[in-house]
């Protein structure tokens, strides 16, 4: 079970594959034209990596909606079982010194982290 506030009202959800023979994902659309994708992780290592990256970015990056990121994404119920890809993608917009600091704490190179995000 997952909990996540998408800031839109989902109107449809479809289980599909982006590539023939690839893994299944969920694509959803919202009332305001939002498109969202829910992609399950394959390994526990990826889950741990992205959770740690998300925690670092919550502290380093200014809030996306002008308020605390975790409170925003937990608007109705606490976030559970989700990693915010929008926040993780903001890593590439950080200054180099912040990227290096986060990469050092994750024991990875900046290039490795950027490749894993994309």
N, CA, C and O atoms as a GROMACS GRO file, in nm:
protein
  472
    1UNK      N    1   0.084  -0.117   0.000
    1UNK     CA    2   0.000   0.000   0.000
    1UNK      C    3   0.089   0.123   0.000
    1UNK      O    4   0.186   0.130   0.075
    2UNK      N    5   0.056   0.219  -0.084
    2UNK     CA    6   0.132   0.342  -0.095
    2UNK      C    7   0.040   0.462  -0.072
    2UNK      O    8  -0.079   0.458  -0.107
    3UNK      N    9   0.096   0.568  -0.014
    3UNK     CA   10   0.023   0.693   0.005
    3UNK      C   11   0.108   0.806  -0.051
    3UNK      O   12   0.229   0.810  -0.029
    4UNK      N   13   0.043   0.898  -0.125
    4UNK     CA   14   0.118   1.005  -0.190
    4UNK      C   15   0.019   1.111  -0.235
    4UNK      O   16  -0.085   1.077  -0.291
    5UNK      N   17   0.047   1.238  -0.212
    5UNK     CA   18  -0.040   1.347  -0.256
    5UNK      C   19   0.010   1.398  -0.392
    5UNK      O   20   0.119   1.457  -0.397
    6UNK      N   21  -0.065   1.379  -0.501
    6UNK     CA   22  -0.019   1.419  -0.634
    6UNK      C   23  -0.056   1.561  -0.674
    6UNK      O   24  -0.014   1.606  -0.781
    7UNK      N   25  -0.134   1.635  -0.594
    7UNK     CA   26  -0.180   1.770  -0.622
    7UNK      C   27  -0.274   1.774  -0.743
    7UNK      O   28  -0.283   1.876  -0.810
    8UNK      N   29  -0.343   1.667  -0.769
    8UNK     CA   30  -0.443   1.661  -0.876
    8UNK      C   31  -0.538   1.547  -0.842
    8UNK      O   32  -0.511   1.466  -0.753
    9UNK      N   33  -0.648   1.541  -0.912
    9UNK     CA   34  -0.745   1.434  -0.893
    9UNK      C   35  -0.724   1.332  -1.003
    9UNK      O   36  -0.752   1.360  -1.119
   10UNK      N   37  -0.673   1.212  -0.969
   10UNK     CA   38  -0.653   1.110  -1.073
   10UNK      C   39  -0.786   1.073  -1.138
   10UNK      O   40  -0.885   1.047  -1.069
   11UNK      N   41  -0.787   1.070  -1.270
   11UNK     CA   42  -0.908   1.033  -1.344
   11UNK      C   43  -0.895   0.899  -1.414
   11UNK      O   44  -0.995   0.834  -1.444
   12UNK      N   45  -0.772   0.856  -1.440
   12UNK     CA   46  -0.752   0.724  -1.500
   12UNK      C   47  -0.616   0.670  -1.460
   12UNK      O   48  -0.523   0.746  -1.432
   13UNK      N   49  -0.606   0.540  -1.458
   13UNK     CA   50  -0.480   0.474  -1.427
   13UNK      C   51  -0.472   0.350  -1.515
   13UNK      O   52  -0.569   0.275  -1.529
   14UNK      N   53  -0.356   0.330  -1.574
   14UNK     CA   54  -0.337   0.223  -1.670
   14UNK      C   55  -0.208   0.147  -1.640
   14UNK      O   56  -0.104   0.209  -1.620
   15UNK      N   57  -0.214   0.016  -1.637
   15UNK     CA   58  -0.094  -0.067  -1.623
   15UNK      C   59  -0.042  -0.094  -1.764
   15UNK      O   60  -0.115  -0.144  -1.850
   16UNK      N   61   0.085  -0.060  -1.787
   16UNK     CA   62   0.141  -0.072  -1.921
   16UNK      C   63   0.291  -0.096  -1.914
   16UNK      O   64   0.348  -0.103  -1.806
   17UNK      N   65   0.354  -0.107  -2.029
   17UNK     CA   66   0.499  -0.120  -2.040
   17UNK      C   67   0.548  -0.010  -2.134
   17UNK      O   68   0.487   0.016  -2.238
   18UNK      N   69   0.659   0.056  -2.097
   18UNK     CA   70   0.714   0.159  -2.185
   18UNK      C   71   0.784   0.098  -2.305
   18UNK      O   72   0.786   0.157  -2.414
   19UNK      N   73   0.840  -0.020  -2.286
   19UNK     CA   74   0.912  -0.090  -2.391
   19UNK      C   75   0.853  -0.230  -2.399
   19UNK      O   76   0.826  -0.292  -2.296
   20UNK      N   77   0.834  -0.281  -2.519
   20UNK     CA   78   0.781  -0.417  -2.534
   20UNK      C   79   0.871  -0.515  -2.460
   20UNK      O   80   0.992  -0.518  -2.481
   21UNK      N   81   0.812  -0.594  -2.374
   21UNK     CA   82   0.888  -0.691  -2.295
   21UNK      C   83   0.949  -0.634  -2.170
   21UNK      O   84   1.015  -0.706  -2.095
   22UNK      N   85   0.928  -0.504  -2.145
   22UNK     CA   86   0.983  -0.438  -2.026
   22UNK      C   87   0.896  -0.464  -1.905
   22UNK      O   88   0.796  -0.535  -1.912
   23UNK      N   89   0.936  -0.406  -1.793
   23UNK     CA   90   0.859  -0.426  -1.671
   23UNK      C   91   0.735  -0.338  -1.671
   23UNK      O   92   0.730  -0.234  -1.738
   24UNK      N   93   0.635  -0.380  -1.595
   24UNK     CA   94   0.508  -0.307  -1.589
   24UNK      C   95   0.523  -0.182  -1.504
   24UNK      O   96   0.593  -0.180  -1.403
   25UNK      N   97   0.455  -0.076  -1.547
   25UNK     CA   98   0.448   0.050  -1.473
   25UNK      C   99   0.301   0.094  -1.469
   25UNK      O  100   0.218   0.040  -1.542
   26UNK      N  101   0.271   0.190  -1.385
   26UNK     CA  102   0.138   0.248  -1.381
   26UNK      C  103   0.147   0.392  -1.431
   26UNK      O  104   0.227   0.471  -1.380
   27UNK      N  105   0.067   0.426  -1.531
   27UNK     CA  106   0.059   0.561  -1.584
   27UNK      C  107  -0.077   0.615  -1.544
   27UNK      O  108  -0.179   0.550  -1.566
   28UNK      N  109  -0.079   0.735  -1.485
   28UNK     CA  110  -0.207   0.794  -1.445
   28UNK      C  111  -0.219   0.934  -1.501
   28UNK      O  112  -0.120   1.002  -1.525
   29UNK      N  113  -0.342   0.976  -1.521
   29UNK     CA  114  -0.371   1.111  -1.566
   29UNK      C  115  -0.461   1.178  -1.463
   29UNK      O  116  -0.535   1.111  -1.390
   30UNK      N  117  -0.454   1.310  -1.459
   30UNK     CA  118  -0.532   1.386  -1.362
   30UNK      C  119  -0.629   1.481  -1.428
   30UNK      O  120  -0.620   1.508  -1.548
   31UNK      N  121  -0.719   1.530  -1.350
   31UNK     CA  122  -0.824   1.620  -1.396
   31UNK      C  123  -0.766   1.749  -1.456
   31UNK      O  124  -0.824   1.804  -1.550
   32UNK      N  125  -0.654   1.798  -1.404
   32UNK     CA  126  -0.593   1.921  -1.452
   32UNK      C  127  -0.491   1.898  -1.564
   32UNK      O  128  -0.416   1.990  -1.600
   33UNK      N  129  -0.487   1.777  -1.618
   33UNK     CA  130  -0.394   1.746  -1.726
   33UNK      C  131  -0.263   1.686  -1.679
   33UNK      O  132  -0.172   1.669  -1.760
   34UNK      N  133  -0.252   1.654  -1.554
   34UNK     CA  134  -0.130   1.595  -1.499
   34UNK      C  135  -0.110   1.455  -1.554
   34UNK      O  136  -0.204   1.377  -1.566
   35UNK      N  137   0.014   1.424  -1.587
   35UNK     CA  138   0.053   1.288  -1.624
   35UNK      C  139   0.151   1.240  -1.518
   35UNK      O  140   0.245   1.311  -1.483
   36UNK      N  141   0.129   1.122  -1.468
   36UNK     CA  142   0.218   1.067  -1.367
   36UNK      C  143   0.252   0.923  -1.398
   36UNK      O  144   0.177   0.852  -1.466
   37UNK      N  145   0.368   0.881  -1.349
   37UNK     CA  146   0.413   0.743  -1.369
   37UNK      C  147   0.457   0.688  -1.235
   37UNK      O  148   0.531   0.753  -1.162
   38UNK      N  149   0.412   0.569  -1.204
   38UNK     CA  150   0.456   0.499  -1.084
   38UNK      C  151   0.538   0.378  -1.130
   38UNK      O  152   0.485   0.287  -1.194
   39UNK      N  153   0.666   0.379  -1.097
   39UNK     CA  154   0.758   0.275  -1.142
   39UNK      C  155   0.808   0.198  -1.021
   39UNK      O  156   0.868   0.256  -0.931
   40UNK      N  157   0.783   0.068  -1.016
   40UNK     CA  158   0.833  -0.011  -0.903
   40UNK      C  159   0.984  -0.034  -0.915
   40UNK      O  160   1.037  -0.050  -1.024
   41UNK      N  161   1.052  -0.034  -0.801
   41UNK     CA  162   1.195  -0.061  -0.801
   41UNK      C  163   1.220  -0.210  -0.811
   41UNK      O  164   1.140  -0.291  -0.764
   42UNK      N  165   1.332  -0.246  -0.872
   42UNK     CA  166   1.366  -0.386  -0.891
   42UNK      C  167   1.444  -0.440  -0.771
   42UNK      O  168   1.423  -0.554  -0.728
   43UNK      N  169   1.533  -0.358  -0.717
   43UNK     CA  170   1.619  -0.407  -0.608
   43UNK      C  171   1.606  -0.320  -0.484
   43UNK      O  172   1.570  -0.203  -0.491
   44UNK      N  173   1.635  -0.381  -0.372
   44UNK     CA  174   1.633  -0.308  -0.244
   44UNK      C  175   1.743  -0.202  -0.242
   44UNK      O  176   1.727  -0.098  -0.178
   45UNK      N  177   1.853  -0.227  -0.311
   45UNK     CA  178   1.964  -0.131  -0.319
   45UNK      C  179   1.917   0.001  -0.381
   45UNK      O  180   1.953   0.108  -0.333
   46UNK      N  181   1.837  -0.008  -0.488
   46UNK     CA  182   1.783   0.113  -0.552
   46UNK      C  183   1.691   0.189  -0.459
   46UNK      O  184   1.694   0.312  -0.453
   47UNK      N  185   1.608   0.116  -0.384
   47UNK     CA  186   1.517   0.180  -0.289
   47UNK      C  187   1.596   0.256  -0.185
   47UNK      O  188   1.566   0.372  -0.156
   48UNK      N  189   1.698   0.192  -0.127
   48UNK     CA  190   1.780   0.257  -0.024
   48UNK      C  191   1.852   0.380  -0.081
   48UNK      O  192   1.858   0.484  -0.015
   49UNK      N  193   1.905   0.367  -0.202
   49UNK     CA  194   1.976   0.478  -0.265
   49UNK      C  195   1.885   0.599  -0.284
   49UNK      O  196   1.920   0.710  -0.244
   50UNK      N  197   1.767   0.578  -0.343
   50UNK     CA  198   1.677   0.690  -0.371
   50UNK      C  199   1.616   0.747  -0.245
   50UNK      O  200   1.589   0.867  -0.239
   51UNK      N  201   1.591   0.665  -0.143
   51UNK     CA  202   1.542   0.718  -0.016
   51UNK      C  203   1.645   0.811   0.047
   51UNK      O  204   1.611   0.919   0.097
   52UNK      N  205   1.770   0.769   0.044
   52UNK     CA  206   1.877   0.851   0.101
   52UNK      C  207   1.894   0.980   0.021
   52UNK      O  208   1.910   1.088   0.079
   53UNK      N  209   1.892   0.969  -0.112
   53UNK     CA  210   1.903   1.088  -0.196
   53UNK      C  211   1.787   1.184  -0.170
   53UNK      O  212   1.809   1.305  -0.160
   54UNK      N  213   1.668   1.133  -0.158
   54UNK     CA  214   1.551   1.216  -0.132
   54UNK      C  215   1.566   1.288   0.004
   54UNK      O  216   1.531   1.405   0.015
   55UNK      N  217   1.616   1.219   0.104
   55UNK     CA  218   1.636   1.280   0.236
   55UNK      C  219   1.736   1.395   0.228
   55UNK      O  220   1.715   1.501   0.288
   56UNK      N  221   1.845   1.374   0.155
   56UNK     CA  222   1.946   1.480   0.141
   56UNK      C  223   1.889   1.600   0.065
   56UNK      O  224   1.915   1.715   0.101
   57UNK      N  225   1.812   1.573  -0.039
   57UNK     CA  226   1.758   1.682  -0.119
   57UNK      C  227   1.651   1.761  -0.044
   57UNK      O  228   1.636   1.881  -0.066
   58UNK      N  229   1.579   1.696   0.045
   58UNK     CA  230   1.481   1.769   0.127
   58UNK      C  231   1.550   1.876   0.210
   58UNK      O  232   1.496   1.984   0.232
   59UNK      N  233   1.671   1.845   0.257
   59UNK     CA  234   1.746   1.940   0.339
   59UNK      C  235   1.819   2.045   0.258
   59UNK      O  236   1.835   2.158   0.305
   60UNK      N  237   1.863   2.012   0.139
   60UNK     CA  238   1.945   2.102   0.057
   60UNK      C  239   1.863   2.192  -0.033
   60UNK      O  240   1.895   2.310  -0.050
   61UNK      N  241   1.759   2.139  -0.092
   61UNK     CA  242   1.682   2.210  -0.193
   61UNK      C  243   1.567   2.286  -0.128
   61UNK      O  244   1.506   2.238  -0.033
   62UNK      N  245   1.538   2.404  -0.180
   62UNK     CA  246   1.423   2.481  -0.130
   62UNK      C  247   1.294   2.404  -0.159
   62UNK      O  248   1.288   2.332  -0.259
   63UNK      N  249   1.194   2.417  -0.075
   63UNK     CA  250   1.068   2.344  -0.096
   63UNK      C  251   1.008   2.375  -0.233
   63UNK      O  252   1.012   2.488  -0.280
   64UNK      N  253   0.952   2.271  -0.298
   64UNK     CA  254   0.894   2.286  -0.430
   64UNK      C  255   0.769   2.374  -0.429
   64UNK      O  256   0.747   2.450  -0.523
   65UNK      N  257   0.689   2.365  -0.326
   65UNK     CA  258   0.562   2.438  -0.321
   65UNK      C  259   0.563   2.550  -0.218
   65UNK      O  260   0.457   2.600  -0.180
   66UNK      N  261   0.681   2.589  -0.172
   66UNK     CA  262   0.689   2.697  -0.076
   66UNK      C  263   0.669   2.654   0.068
   66UNK      O  264   0.668   2.738   0.158
   67UNK      N  265   0.653   2.526   0.092
   67UNK     CA  266   0.641   2.474   0.228
   67UNK      C  267   0.721   2.345   0.237
   67UNK      O  268   0.767   2.293   0.135
   68UNK      N  269   0.739   2.294   0.356
   68UNK     CA  270   0.818   2.173   0.376
   68UNK      C  271   0.772   2.062   0.281
   68UNK      O  272   0.653   2.033   0.271
   69UNK      N  273   0.868   2.002   0.212
   69UNK     CA  274   0.836   1.905   0.109
   69UNK      C  275   0.760   1.784   0.162
   69UNK      O  276   0.662   1.740   0.102
   70UNK      N  277   0.803   1.730   0.274
   70UNK     CA  278   0.739   1.611   0.330
   70UNK      C  279   0.596   1.642   0.376
   70UNK      O  280   0.506   1.560   0.359
   71UNK      N  281   0.576   1.759   0.432
   71UNK     CA  282   0.441   1.798   0.474
   71UNK      C  283   0.351   1.817   0.351
   71UNK      O  284   0.234   1.779   0.353
   72UNK      N  285   0.406   1.874   0.244
   72UNK     CA  286   0.330   1.894   0.121
   72UNK      C  287   0.286   1.760   0.062
   72UNK      O  288   0.169   1.743   0.028
   73UNK      N  289   0.378   1.666   0.049
   73UNK     CA  290   0.345   1.536  -0.011
   73UNK      C  291   0.260   1.450   0.082
   73UNK      O  292   0.203   1.350   0.038
   74UNK      N  293   0.252   1.487   0.209
   74UNK     CA  294   0.169   1.414   0.306
   74UNK      C  295   0.044   1.496   0.339
   74UNK      O  296  -0.004   1.491   0.453
   75UNK      N  297  -0.009   1.567   0.245
   75UNK     CA  298  -0.117   1.663   0.269
   75UNK      C  299  -0.238   1.599   0.339
   75UNK      O  300  -0.290   1.655   0.435
   76UNK      N  301  -0.283   1.483   0.292
   76UNK     CA  302  -0.398   1.416   0.352
   76UNK      C  303  -0.358   1.302   0.444
   76UNK      O  304  -0.414   1.289   0.553
   77UNK      N  305  -0.265   1.221   0.402
   77UNK     CA  306  -0.215   1.110   0.484
   77UNK      C  307  -0.064   1.108   0.468
   77UNK      O  308  -0.012   1.154   0.367
   78UNK      N  309   0.009   1.055   0.567
   78UNK     CA  310   0.156   1.050   0.556
   78UNK      C  311   0.202   0.970   0.434
   78UNK      O  312   0.143   0.867   0.399
   79UNK      N  313   0.309   1.018   0.371
   79UNK     CA  314   0.368   0.946   0.258
   79UNK      C  315   0.412   0.809   0.306
   79UNK      O  316   0.474   0.796   0.412
   80UNK      N  317   0.380   0.708   0.227
   80UNK     CA  318   0.418   0.572   0.264
   80UNK      C  319   0.453   0.494   0.138
   80UNK      O  320   0.373   0.487   0.045
   81UNK      N  321   0.572   0.437   0.134
   81UNK     CA  322   0.611   0.351   0.023
   81UNK      C  323   0.636   0.423  -0.108
   81UNK      O  324   0.628   0.361  -0.214
   82UNK      N  325   0.664   0.552  -0.104
   82UNK     CA  326   0.685   0.629  -0.227
   82UNK      C  327   0.814   0.709  -0.218
   82UNK      O  328   0.855   0.753  -0.110
   83UNK      N  329   0.877   0.727  -0.332
   83UNK     CA  330   0.993   0.815  -0.345
   83UNK      C  331   0.956   0.918  -0.451
   83UNK      O  332   0.912   0.882  -0.560
   84UNK      N  333   0.975   1.044  -0.420
   84UNK     CA  334   0.933   1.152  -0.509
   84UNK      C  335   1.038   1.175  -0.618
   84UNK      O  336   1.145   1.230  -0.592
   85UNK      N  337   1.005   1.133  -0.738
   85UNK     CA  338   1.095   1.150  -0.852
   85UNK      C  339   1.117   1.295  -0.889
   85UNK      O  340   1.225   1.331  -0.934
   86UNK      N  341   1.015   1.379  -0.870
   86UNK     CA  342   1.029   1.522  -0.900
   86UNK      C  343   1.140   1.583  -0.815
   86UNK      O  344   1.221   1.662  -0.864
   87UNK      N  345   1.144   1.545  -0.689
   87UNK     CA  346   1.247   1.598  -0.600
   87UNK      C  347   1.384   1.540  -0.635
   87UNK      O  348   1.483   1.613  -0.636
   88UNK      N  349   1.391   1.412  -0.664
   88UNK     CA  350   1.520   1.349  -0.700
   88UNK      C  351   1.578   1.408  -0.828
   88UNK      O  352   1.700   1.421  -0.840
   89UNK      N  353   1.492   1.444  -0.923
   89UNK     CA  354   1.541   1.504  -1.047
   89UNK      C  355   1.603   1.642  -1.025
   89UNK      O  356   1.681   1.688  -1.108
   90UNK      N  357   1.570   1.708  -0.916
   90UNK     CA  358   1.624   1.840  -0.886
   90UNK      C  359   1.773   1.833  -0.849
   90UNK      O  360   1.838   1.937  -0.839
   91UNK      N  361   1.827   1.713  -0.831
   91UNK     CA  362   1.969   1.697  -0.800
   91UNK      C  363   2.055   1.760  -0.910
   91UNK      O  364   2.157   1.823  -0.880
   92UNK      N  365   2.015   1.745  -1.034
   92UNK     CA  366   2.095   1.798  -1.145
   92UNK      C  367   2.098   1.951  -1.147
   92UNK      O  368   2.185   2.010  -1.212
   93UNK      N  369   2.006   2.016  -1.076
   93UNK     CA  370   2.002   2.162  -1.073
   93UNK      C  371   2.082   2.222  -0.958
   93UNK      O  372   2.096   2.344  -0.949
   94UNK      N  373   2.134   2.138  -0.870
   94UNK     CA  374   2.211   2.186  -0.755
   94UNK      C  375   2.346   2.241  -0.800
   94UNK      O  376   2.396   2.207  -0.907
   95UNK      N  377   2.405   2.325  -0.716
   95UNK     CA  378   2.542   2.373  -0.741
   95UNK      C  379   2.638   2.256  -0.726
   95UNK      O  380   2.609   2.160  -0.655
   96UNK      N  381   2.753   2.265  -0.792
   96UNK     CA  382   2.850   2.154  -0.792
   96UNK      C  383   2.897   2.116  -0.652
   96UNK      O  384   2.916   1.998  -0.623
   97UNK      N  385   2.917   2.215  -0.565
   97UNK     CA  386   2.965   2.182  -0.431
   97UNK      C  387   2.861   2.101  -0.352
   97UNK      O  388   2.897   2.011  -0.277
   98UNK      N  389   2.733   2.132  -0.370
   98UNK     CA  390   2.627   2.055  -0.304
   98UNK      C  391   2.618   1.914  -0.363
   98UNK      O  392   2.595   1.817  -0.292
   99UNK      N  393   2.635   1.906  -0.496
   99UNK     CA  394   2.634   1.774  -0.560
   99UNK      C  395   2.747   1.687  -0.506
   99UNK      O  396   2.726   1.570  -0.475
  100UNK      N  397   2.866   1.746  -0.495
  100UNK     CA  398   2.981   1.672  -0.444
  100UNK      C  399   2.958   1.627  -0.300
  100UNK      O  400   2.993   1.515  -0.263
  101UNK      N  401   2.900   1.715  -0.217
  101UNK     CA  402   2.875   1.681  -0.078
  101UNK      C  403   2.778   1.563  -0.067
  101UNK      O  404   2.802   1.469   0.008
  102UNK      N  405   2.668   1.568  -0.143
  102UNK     CA  406   2.570   1.460  -0.139
  102UNK      C  407   2.630   1.333  -0.195
  102UNK      O  408   2.608   1.225  -0.140
  103UNK      N  409   2.706   1.343  -0.304
  103UNK     CA  410   2.770   1.226  -0.363
  103UNK      C  411   2.867   1.161  -0.264
  103UNK      O  412   2.874   1.039  -0.256
  104UNK      N  413   2.942   1.243  -0.189
  104UNK     CA  414   3.033   1.189  -0.089
  104UNK      C  415   2.960   1.115   0.021
  104UNK      O  416   3.006   1.011   0.068
  105UNK      N  417   2.845   1.167   0.063
  105UNK     CA  418   2.768   1.101   0.168
  105UNK      C  419   2.702   0.973   0.119
  105UNK      O  420   2.674   0.883   0.198
  106UNK      N  421   2.679   0.963  -0.012
  106UNK     CA  422   2.620   0.842  -0.070
  106UNK      C  423   2.727   0.744  -0.119
  106UNK      O  424   2.694   0.636  -0.167
  107UNK      N  425   2.854   0.781  -0.106
  107UNK     CA  426   2.967   0.700  -0.154
  107UNK      C  427   2.956   0.669  -0.303
  107UNK      O  428   2.981   0.556  -0.346
  108UNK      N  429   2.918   0.769  -0.380
  108UNK     CA  430   2.907   0.757  -0.526
  108UNK      C  431   2.965   0.882  -0.590
  108UNK      O  432   2.988   0.983  -0.524
  109UNK      N  433   2.989   0.873  -0.721
  109UNK     CA  434   3.034   0.992  -0.793
  109UNK      C  435   2.911   1.070  -0.841
  109UNK      O  436   2.801   1.015  -0.849
  110UNK      N  437   2.931   1.197  -0.871
  110UNK     CA  438   2.822   1.281  -0.919
  110UNK      C  439   2.766   1.223  -1.049
  110UNK      O  440   2.644   1.217  -1.068
  111UNK      N  441   2.853   1.180  -1.136
  111UNK     CA  442   2.811   1.122  -1.264
  111UNK      C  443   2.726   0.996  -1.244
  111UNK      O  444   2.627   0.975  -1.313
  112UNK      N  445   2.767   0.914  -1.148
  112UNK     CA  446   2.693   0.791  -1.117
  112UNK      C  447   2.551   0.823  -1.070
  112UNK      O  448   2.455   0.758  -1.112
  113UNK      N  449   2.539   0.922  -0.984
  113UNK     CA  450   2.407   0.960  -0.931
  113UNK      C  451   2.320   1.016  -1.044
  113UNK      O  452   2.204   0.979  -1.056
  114UNK      N  453   2.376   1.103  -1.126
  114UNK     CA  454   2.299   1.161  -1.237
  114UNK      C  455   2.255   1.055  -1.336
  114UNK      O  456   2.144   1.061  -1.389
  115UNK      N  457   2.340   0.957  -1.362
  115UNK     CA  458   2.305   0.847  -1.453
  115UNK      C  459   2.192   0.763  -1.393
  115UNK      O  460   2.102   0.720  -1.465
  116UNK      N  461   2.198   0.739  -1.263
  116UNK     CA  462   2.096   0.658  -1.198
  116UNK      C  463   1.961   0.730  -1.198
  116UNK      O  464   1.856   0.665  -1.210
  117UNK      N  465   1.962   0.861  -1.185
  117UNK     CA  466   1.838   0.939  -1.186
  117UNK      C  467   1.774   0.940  -1.324
  117UNK      O  468   1.652   0.927  -1.337
  118UNK      N  469   1.856   0.954  -1.426
  118UNK     CA  470   1.800   0.961  -1.562
  118UNK      C  471   1.773   0.826  -1.614
  118UNK      O  472   1.726   0.811  -1.727
   0.00000   0.00000   0.00000
